[in-house]
Amino acid sequence: MGQNGRYYKGVIFDLDGTLINTLDDLADSVNEALAGMGYPVWPAEAYRLKVGRGFRNLMENSVPEEVRAEDAVIDEMLSRFLEAYDRKYLEKSRPYEGIDRLLDCLVSEGVQVAVNSNKRTDYTEKLIQKFFARIPFAGVFGERKGVPKKPDPASALELCGIMGLAPGDVLYIGDSKTDIQTGKNASMDTVGVTWGFRGYEELHENGAVYIARTAEDIHKAVQGLFRKN
């Protein structure tokens, strides 16, 4: 148990599906790109299983299977998607219930916080600035050239270095197996959140140390007061 009753000294959050519900804006933007190219669109719920590995991967998982290997198609889809998403990314996206209070509590208690996303860095930073400008994040990382995406632990470990903390003092939080694998690869304890894009089964099967159903559950996990999965 750390000072002031804290068990963990730092927390690294995923963005989409963890801090902010971005699903509808992503779905609307991909569907606009699909429709513009004459391809069938998907219901918003279908994108829960498509997001999380970067925008190009999202395009590949959204176009008809017979054209997924065609680079020219994916390039055109990505261009159309980015044009749409630049207009739409703040239309419906909002923080999940309890997240604002959670971040305020962690900061007031001296817990360092950071963000590690596979989303493109510019959109990651814009969303954080829009909704959490008051929060002094130690680092906000999105997809970066030359740095492998999650579940590679490189960015998570870099954030530990910025915070000046050992991986064992940091809790890694996300809504998908990619996040749980990232935390495990970085030798961090993990929290899987059930309100995001995937759900309990995926988080449990991939070995999340804690399963959080509310933002307050994360707060309890940081304090060492929450039962492990």
N, C-alpha and C positions, 0 to 999 in steps of 0.2 A: 504494500500500500504506500503510495507516494505521499508527499506533503499535502496538507489541507484535505486529507481524505481521498486524494486522486490516485487512481490505479494506473491510468494511462496519462502521459504528458502531452501527447499529440494525437491528432485525428486527421486522416486523409480521406476525403470524400470523392466519390464519383459524382458526376454532374447530372446527366440525363437519367431520369428514373430514380434518382436518389435525393438530390436537393431540389430539382425543378422538374415538373411534368411538362416535357417538351413534345410529347407524342403527337398531338393533333397538328401542330405547326409543321413537324417533320412529314407527317402523312399527307397533309394538304400540299406541301411543296413537291414531294415525290410524285403524287398523283397528277399534279399539273404538268410535270415533265413527261410522265407516261402518256397522258392524254394528248399532249402536243406532238408526240411521236407516233400516235395511233395505236398505242398499246393499252391493254386492259388495266384498270386501276384496282387498288386493293382497299378493303375497309380499314379504317384507322387501327382497329384492334390487331390486324394482321402484322402491323409493323412492330409490335412488341417483340417478335422473334427475329426481326430483320435488322434492328438498330444495334449499335454498340461496338462495331469494329471499324468505324470510320465511314466517311461519306462514299468513297468509291465502292467499298464492300456493300454498302446499302443499295447503291445503284445495281450492282451485280445481282443482288438478291431480290430485286424488284422487277426487273425486266423479264420477259418470257424466257424460259430456259434455253430455247434454241438460239438466242442471240447473246447469252451471257459471256461467251468467250470472245466476242467481237469487240476489240478495243475501240474502234470508231464509234460503235453504238454506245458504249459506256462513257466515252469522252463526251458525246453529245448529250447524253442523259445528265451527266454531272454538270455540264454547263447550264442546261435548262433548269436543273434543280437549284443550283446556286443563285441563279437569277430570281427564281421564285422565293427561295428561303430568305434571301436578303430583304424581301418585302414582307415576309410573313413571320419571321422567327420570334417576334414579340406579340403577335396577335392573340394567341391563346395560352402561351407558356406562362406558368405561375409556380412559385414555390409550393411544395407540399405542406399540408397542415402540420404545424408545430415546428417547422424548420427554422423560421425566424427566431423563435424563442430559444430553441436549442443552441443556435450559433451564439446568440447573446449570452446565454448561460455559460457556455464553454469559454468564451473570451473573458467574461467577468471572473471566472475561476482560474484563469491563467493557463488554460489548455490551448496549445497552438493548433491552428487549423490550416488545412491546405486542400487544394482540388487537383485531381488527376483524371483527365478525361481523354477518350479517343476522338472526341469531337475536334474539329479544326480549331486551332488556337484563337483565331480572331473572334469566332462566335462564342467560344468558351469565355473569353475575357469580357465580351460585350454583355453576355447574360449575367455574369457575376457582378459587373459594374451596375447593371440595371437594377438588380434585385438585392444585392448585398454590398453596396458601395461602402457602408459603414464598417464592415467587418475587416479587420487587419489580417487577411490571409498571408501566411508565410510564403506561399507560392501558389500560382494558378497555372497549371500546365494543361495544354491541349495537345493535339497531334503536332509533332515538330519534325522538321526535316532532319534526317540522320539519326533520329532517336526511335527505337522500336516501340510499337504500340503495345498496350496491355494485351495479354497478360505478362509480357516481359516486365521484370521488376525495375528496370533502369530508372524510370521517372519517379517511382515511389521511393527508391533508395536515394535519389538525388534530393527529393523533398525532405527526407530524413536528415540529410546532410545540412540543408538550409536551416532546418529547425534545430540542429545541433543535438539530435536525439538518436539513440540506438533503435533499430527496428522493433525490439521487444518492448519499447516504451510507447509505440505508436499503434493505434487501432485503424484498420483499413475498412472502409465502409462502402458498400455498393449493392446493386440490385440484381446482379447477374453472375453466372459462373465465371465470366471473364474477370470480374472484380475479385471474387473469392480466390481464384487462381493467382491473380496478381499479388494479393496480400500474402498468400502462402509462399509464392516464389520469392517474396521479399522478407520472409521469416517474421511476418506480422500476424497478430491475431486479427480475425475478420468478423465483421457484422454484415449479415445479409438482410436487406430491408424488403418486406413483403409488399409494400405499396407501389413498387416500381413496375418495370416492364415484364418481369419474368414470374416470380412467385416462389412460394415456400419450397416446393419439391426440388426445383433446380438448386436452390441455395443449400438445402439440407444434403442433397446428394453430392454436392461438391465440397462439403465439409466446413461450412461456415461455423465459426466458433460460437457465435451468438446469432439468433434470429430476432430481428426487431419488427414489431408490428405497429409501433408508434415511435415518434421522435423522442419521447420521454424514455423509451427503452434504450436508446442510444446513450442518453445522458446517464442512465443507471449503469450501463456497461462500462462507460468511461470511469465511473466511480468505483467499479468493482462490486456493484450491488445487484447485478443482473445474472440470472442463472444461465450457465452455458448450455448450448444446444446438445 
